Amino acid sequence: MRKYLADLFAVGALFLAALSSTGTAADTELDRKLKQAHAAGELVGLHGVLIVHKGDVIAEAYFDGNDERWGTPLPDVEHGAATLHDLRSVTKSVVGLLYGIALDEGIVPPVDAPLIAQFPQYADLAGDPQRDRILVQHALSMRMGTEWNEDLPYTDPRNSEIAMENAPDRYRFVLDRPMVADPGEEWRYNGGATAIIAKLIADGAGMPIDQYARQKLFEPLGIENFEWVRGRGGVPSAASGLRLALPDLVKIGQLILDDGVYNGTRVVSREWLRESFKPRAELNQLRYGYQWWLASWGDPPSWVAGFGNGGQRLTVQPEHDLIVAVFAGNYNRPDAWKLPVRIIEEFMVPAVRARTNK
């Protein structure tokens, strides 16, 4: 995962664009340019793009291609505005929003609460002075200090997320990893941390994370059709299992752009969004908050984003009133970042700049 993260957002002040094909909702100039590039074989792997600038859809395009459902091949999918698509690790950012909603409801512990103490069923893990210092905020920001390796392909059983899915008890697997640093000291990309956050939400709500998401996030946003793929034991995969249609992913972006309000209804608190978008880790050309990637510049950050394996992206740039959502099928390719970067540089940035300068 980290092999390509550093390059993903190292270009420009405007981000993530995408592609086109037949079936666009609006035949814009940007759509036409993207169609031409795709027809020439220059944008291989893109399944859809939706860009909203200052409330206007400046590109919405879908095109057919092979896809996956959480690793299971889906050949010859006809992608469209209603087609469900893997978000992969954009799922993590959605879980981050859900924790804020649950926190406002008082059903999850505060971020400064000791993490191991929330799991009395693993009493044998308590008492280790270093492990006892792990706080909820360290899981939210992936700074637990535990051993975790997702640099291996997700087809490799040694990948820590895959090993977690295959473990008899996923939560014990996450919490009992060897300590390799003091909590809060080092950042490690960690889907297990997201699984722990989702477990706290599910326990506090008394329902699985997908049901809680339906009631507290999706229904207020008018999202009716979704799938949250369940792993071993029927547990929804908090790290990578959510599937949405592209316009519904944009609704989540609009929620962020509007400070947690959607169509006049408060869904998540402004305070939680601000906490989520505070840098908790300084990385190579990136920063990380509470389950969200952040621009390396700006306070607040110039942009916030969720992105996932294969080229999935949701980027919100408040300064430019911009939302970009991208679906792609380049799963497990270390160079998957190159496609969205090319679209950003060659297509989206010029289009938005032209609109801004009118």
C-alpha positions in Angstrom: 0.0 0.0 0.0 2.6 2.5 1.1 4.7 1.8 -2.0 2.4 4.0 -4.1 0.8 6.3 -1.5 3.6 8.8 -1.6 3.1 9.7 -5.2 -0.7 9.9 -5.2 -1.3 13.5 -4.3 2.1 15.1 -5.1 0.7 17.0 -8.1 -1.1 20.3 -8.3 -3.5 22.1 -6.0 -6.5 20.4 -7.6 -7.1 16.7 -7.6 -8.4 13.4 -8.9 -10.3 13.4 -12.1 -11.3 10.8 -14.4 -12.7 9.4 -17.4 -15.5 8.9 -19.8 -17.3 6.6 -22.1 -20.8 6.1 -23.3 -23.7 6.8 -20.9 -22.5 10.1 -19.5 -25.1 12.2 -17.7 -23.9 15.4 -19.3 -21.9 15.7 -22.4 -19.4 18.3 -21.3 -16.2 19.4 -23.0 -14.2 17.6 -20.3 -16.3 14.5 -21.0 -15.4 14.7 -24.7 -11.7 15.1 -24.0 -11.7 12.1 -21.7 -13.6 10.0 -24.2 -11.1 10.7 -26.8 -8.2 9.7 -24.5 -9.9 6.6 -23.5 -10.7 5.6 -27.1 -7.0 6.0 -27.8 -6.2 3.5 -25.0 -4.6 6.1 -22.8 -6.8 5.7 -19.7 -6.9 2.0 -19.1 -8.7 0.8 -16.0 -11.1 3.7 -15.3 -14.6 2.7 -14.5 -16.2 6.1 -13.7 -15.6 9.7 -12.7 -17.8 12.3 -11.2 -16.5 15.9 -10.7 -18.6 18.6 -9.1 -17.2 22.2 -9.1 -19.1 24.9 -7.4 -22.3 22.8 -7.5 -22.0 22.0 -11.2 -21.2 18.6 -12.6 -18.3 19.2 -15.0 -17.7 15.5 -15.7 -19.7 12.4 -15.2 -18.7 9.3 -17.2 -18.8 5.6 -17.0 -17.4 2.8 -19.1 -17.4 -0.9 -19.2 -14.7 -3.1 -17.9 -13.7 -6.1 -15.8 -14.1 -5.4 -12.1 -13.9 -7.1 -8.7 -16.1 -7.5 -5.7 -13.7 -7.5 -2.8 -11.2 -9.7 -4.7 -13.8 -11.9 -6.6 -13.6 -11.2 -10.3 -16.6 -9.6 -12.0 -16.1 -9.8 -15.8 -17.5 -7.3 -18.3 -19.4 -5.0 -15.9 -21.5 -2.3 -17.5 -20.7 0.6 -15.2 -23.2 3.3 -14.7 -24.6 5.8 -12.2 -26.4 3.0 -10.3 -23.6 0.4 -10.4 -22.1 -0.6 -7.0 -18.4 -0.5 -7.0 -15.7 -1.4 -4.4 -14.5 1.6 -2.4 -11.7 -0.5 -0.9 -9.9 1.7 1.6 -12.1 4.7 1.0 -14.3 2.5 3.4 -11.9 3.6 6.2 -12.8 7.2 5.8 -16.5 6.4 6.0 -15.8 4.5 9.2 -14.1 7.6 10.5 -17.2 9.6 9.9 -19.3 7.0 11.6 -17.1 7.2 14.7 -17.8 10.9 14.9 -21.6 10.3 14.6 -21.4 7.6 17.3 -19.3 9.9 19.6 -21.9 12.6 19.3 -24.5 10.1 20.4 -22.4 9.1 23.4 -22.2 5.4 22.5 -18.5 5.1 21.9 -15.5 6.1 24.2 -13.8 9.4 23.8 -10.6 9.5 21.7 -8.4 9.8 24.8 -9.8 6.6 26.3 -7.4 3.6 26.7 -8.1 1.2 23.9 -7.3 -2.2 25.5 -9.6 -1.3 28.4 -12.5 -1.2 25.9 -12.1 -5.0 25.4 -12.4 -6.7 28.7 -12.8 -10.0 26.9 -9.0 -9.8 26.3 -8.1 -9.2 29.9 -4.8 -11.1 29.3 -3.6 -8.3 27.1 -4.0 -5.7 29.8 -1.1 -5.0 32.2 1.6 -4.5 29.5 2.6 -0.9 30.3 3.3 -0.1 26.7 0.2 -1.7 25.3 -2.0 -0.1 27.9 -0.9 3.3 26.6 -2.7 2.8 23.3 -5.6 5.2 23.1 -8.6 5.2 20.8 -7.1 8.2 19.0 -4.0 6.0 18.1 -6.3 3.5 16.3 -8.1 6.4 14.6 -4.8 7.8 13.3 -3.0 4.4 12.8 -0.3 5.1 15.4 -1.0 2.1 17.7 2.7 1.2 17.8 2.0 -2.4 16.9 3.5 -4.6 14.2 1.5 -4.4 11.0 2.4 -4.9 7.4 0.2 -4.2 4.4 3.1 -3.6 2.0 2.6 -7.1 0.7 0.1 -7.7 -2.0 -3.5 -8.3 -0.8 -3.4 -11.6 -2.5 -0.6 -12.7 -0.1 -1.9 -14.4 3.1 1.0 -12.8 5.0 -0.5 -9.3 4.4 -1.7 -8.3 7.8 -5.2 -7.3 6.7 -5.6 -10.7 5.0 -4.2 -12.5 8.0 -6.7 -10.6 10.2 -9.5 -11.8 7.9 -8.3 -15.3 8.2 -7.7 -15.3 12.0 -10.2 -17.1 14.3 -10.7 -13.8 16.2 -9.9 -10.7 14.2 -10.0 -8.3 17.1 -7.6 -10.3 19.2 -5.3 -10.6 16.2 -5.2 -6.8 15.9 -4.8 -6.1 19.5 -2.1 -8.7 20.4 0.4 -7.8 17.6 3.9 -7.2 19.0 4.6 -3.7 20.1 7.3 -2.2 17.9 7.0 1.5 19.0 5.5 3.6 21.7 1.8 4.4 20.9 1.6 7.7 19.0 5.2 7.6 18.0 5.1 5.9 14.5 2.5 5.7 11.8 1.8 2.4 10.1 -0.9 1.8 7.5 -3.2 -0.5 9.4 -6.6 -1.8 8.3 -6.8 -3.6 11.7 -7.0 -0.3 13.4 -10.1 0.5 11.4 -11.6 -2.9 12.3 -11.2 -2.0 16.0 -12.8 1.4 15.5 -15.8 -0.3 13.7 -16.0 -2.8 16.6 -16.3 0.0 19.1 -19.1 1.5 17.0 -21.0 -1.8 16.6 -20.7 -2.6 20.3 -21.9 0.8 21.3 -24.8 0.8 18.8 -25.8 -2.8 19.4 -25.8 -3.5 15.7 -23.3 -4.3 12.9 -21.5 -1.4 11.3 -23.4 -1.7 8.1 -26.8 -1.3 9.8 -25.5 1.6 11.8 -24.2 3.2 8.6 -27.6 2.8 7.0 -29.5 4.5 9.8 -27.1 7.3 10.7 -25.3 8.1 7.5 -26.7 6.6 4.3 -30.4 7.3 5.0 -29.9 11.0 5.8 -27.9 11.3 2.6 -30.6 9.5 0.5 -28.3 6.5 -0.2 -30.6 3.6 -0.6 -28.4 1.1 -2.5 -25.2 -0.1 -0.9 -23.4 -3.3 0.0 -20.9 -3.9 2.8 -19.0 -7.1 2.1 -18.7 -9.5 5.0 -15.6 -11.4 5.7 -15.0 -14.4 7.9 -17.6 -15.0 10.5 -20.1 -12.7 8.7 -18.4 -9.5 10.0 -18.5 -6.5 7.6 -15.0 -5.6 6.5 -14.4 -2.1 8.0 -11.1 -1.7 6.2 -12.2 -2.3 2.6 -15.6 -3.8 2.1 -18.0 -1.0 1.3 -19.6 -0.8 -2.1 -21.4 2.3 -3.3 -22.5 3.9 -6.6 -20.4 6.9 -7.7 -23.1 9.6 -7.2 -23.6 8.4 -3.7 -19.9 8.6 -2.9 -20.1 12.2 -4.1 -22.9 12.8 -1.5 -20.4 11.9 1.2 -18.0 14.5 -0.3 -20.8 17.1 -0.3 -21.4 16.3 3.4 -17.8 17.2 4.1 -17.9 20.3 1.9 -20.9 21.5 3.8 -19.4 21.0 7.3 -21.4 17.9 8.2 -24.8 19.1 7.0 -26.7 17.6 4.1 -29.9 19.2 2.7 -30.3 21.2 5.8 -29.9 18.2 8.2 -27.0 17.9 10.6 -25.4 14.4 10.0 -22.0 14.7 11.6 -20.7 17.5 13.8 -18.5 20.2 12.5 -16.2 19.7 15.5 -15.6 16.0 14.5 -14.7 16.9 11.0 -12.2 19.5 12.2 -10.7 16.9 14.6 -10.6 14.3 11.8 -8.8 16.7 9.4 -6.1 17.8 11.9 -2.8 16.2 10.9 -1.9 13.4 13.3 1.0 12.0 11.2 3.5 13.7 8.9 4.3 11.4 6.0 6.2 11.6 2.7 4.3 14.3 0.7 1.1 13.5 2.7 -0.4 13.9 6.2 -2.9 11.7 7.9 -5.8 12.5 10.3 -8.5 10.3 11.7 -8.9 7.8 8.8 -8.5 10.5 6.2 -5.6 11.5 4.0 -4.7 15.2 4.1 -2.7 17.6 1.9 0.8 18.3 3.0 0.0 22.0 3.1 -2.6 24.2 4.6 -4.2 24.7 8.0 -6.9 23.4 7.6 -5.5 21.1 4.9 -6.0 22.3 1.3 -7.7 19.0 0.6 -8.9 15.9 2.4 -9.3 12.5 0.7 -10.1 8.8 1.0 -8.6 6.5 -1.5 -8.3 2.8 -2.0 -6.6 0.0 -3.8 -7.1 0.0 -7.6 -7.6 3.7 -8.0 -10.7 4.5 -5.9 -10.8 8.2 -4.8 -12.9 10.7 -3.0 -11.3 14.1 -2.8 -12.8 17.3 -1.3 -11.2 20.6 -1.7 -13.2 23.3 0.1 -11.2 26.3 -1.1 -12.2 25.5 -4.7 -15.7 24.1 -3.8 -14.6 20.9 -5.5 -15.6 17.2 -5.1 -14.0 14.5 -7.2 -14.9 10.8 -7.1 -13.2 8.1 -9.2 -13.7 4.4 -9.6 -11.1 2.2 -11.3 -10.2 -1.4 -11.6 -6.4 -1.5 -11.4 -6.4 -3.6 -8.2 -3.1 -4.6 -6.6 -1.1 -2.7 -9.2 1.7 -0.7 -7.6 1.5 1.8 -10.4 -2.3 2.3 -10.0 -1.7 5.9 -8.8 -0.3 6.9 -12.3 -3.8 6.9 -13.9 -5.5 9.4 -11.6 -2.3 11.5 -11.5 -2.4 11.7 -15.3 -6.0 12.6 -15.3 -5.4 15.3 -12.7 -2.6 16.9 -14.6 -3.8 16.7 -18.1 -7.6 16.9 -17.8 -9.1 18.1 -14.6 -6.8 20.9 -13.5 -7.0 22.7 -16.9 -10.8 22.3 -16.9 -11.3 23.8 -13.4 -8.7 26.5 -14.1 -10.6 27.5 -17.2 -13.9 27.7 -15.3 -12.3 29.7 -12.5 -10.8 32.2 -15.0 -14.0 32.9 -16.9 
